[in-house]
Amino acid sequence: MPKPVASQVIVITGGSSGIGLATAIEAARRGARVVLAARNRQSLDEAVGSIRAQGGEAIGVPTDVTDAAQVQALAVAAEETFGRIDTWVNNAGVLNVAGFLDQPLEDFEQVMRVNFLGQVYGARAALPYLEASAGALVCIGSAYGDRGAPLWTAYCASKHAIKGWLDGLRVELRKAGSPVRVTLIKPATINTPLFGKAKTQIGVKPVGMPPYYAPELVAEAVLHAAESDERDVYVGESGLALSLGERMSPKLVDAFMGLFAFPLQRSREPKDADAPNNLYAPVTDDGGVRDGLPELRWSPYAAAKRHPIRAWAAAGLVAGLAAAVTRRKR
């Protein structure tokens, strides 16, 4: 049986902002001991200090996930400090927004190194420890891992790669009799500092396709995966709808993207290609948990995944009420 979060040691890459920081804060609040990793030492120290000030246990390990040796050192530091690793969360990610032919190949490659190879390096470092603890490998993908979007080609490619890699890894682990649980989290558009730190060549600060969901919803999904055995979890109904639409009619989604993706992924805030971004190195401030976008703080689908019995009971109640109303009208 998986351990409850309160009894776990949880490692989180990209832990100084956004989804990673939201997950670390909630995990520590529930009693977990957390290890945060990020490139930005100052923001990492601030995140750890904030968690400790609230009574949580946390350490920060400066880590560039594109360096396999640094990721291995992160795993060693976690084990030496807390004795084991129960859940490893691959979360570090960057964004480059540009037309495919407009971006340098080096930028495309860097997105793949951070978003995809960073997770590969994380799994290689973590799996021996997770085997020992019968732990969980939780990887942050994206709804764009099921369906690509214009101007986000490098990001979407990295998230597609994560899905394909994990599909094969799960089968290999099962064949070997491994106790490790592997979960892929697929968020829709989340209100995080990802957009403000992105490199952009469209002349403005980019944003994702609305609606925007609160980072804490993803944190809840991650921690649910840490103490359960989920395979794939969507966060945000819009992401699930995008995936279903892709399965039913890719050409229709092509048409939708052609009409709406270009304008909806542009903010009104000017931003040059040379503006500070975190594609190759950290910015001065990682930005905390969220951006300033209007966000949804509840997801019926995510709630149903965490509490399936309650969801079925609610659905049964609604169906029963509907049937009673129908009979009365008759």
Secondary structure, 3 states (H helix, E strand, C coil): CCCCHHHCEEEEECCCCHHHHHHHHHHHHCCCEEEEEECCHHHHHHHHHHHHHCCCEEEEEECCCCCHHHHHHHHHHHHHHHCCCCEEEECCCCCEECCHHHCCHHHHHHHHHHHHHHHHHHHHHHHHHHHHHCCEEEEECCHHHCCCCCCCHHHHHHHHHHHHHHHHHHHHHHHCCCCCEEEEEEECCECCCHHHHCEECCCEEECCCCCEECHHHHHHHHHHHHCCCCCEEEECHHHHHHHHHHHHCHHHHHHHHHHHHHHHCEEEEECCCCCCCCCCCCCCCCCCCCCCCCEECCCHHHHHHHCHHHHHHHHHHHHHHHHHHHHHHC
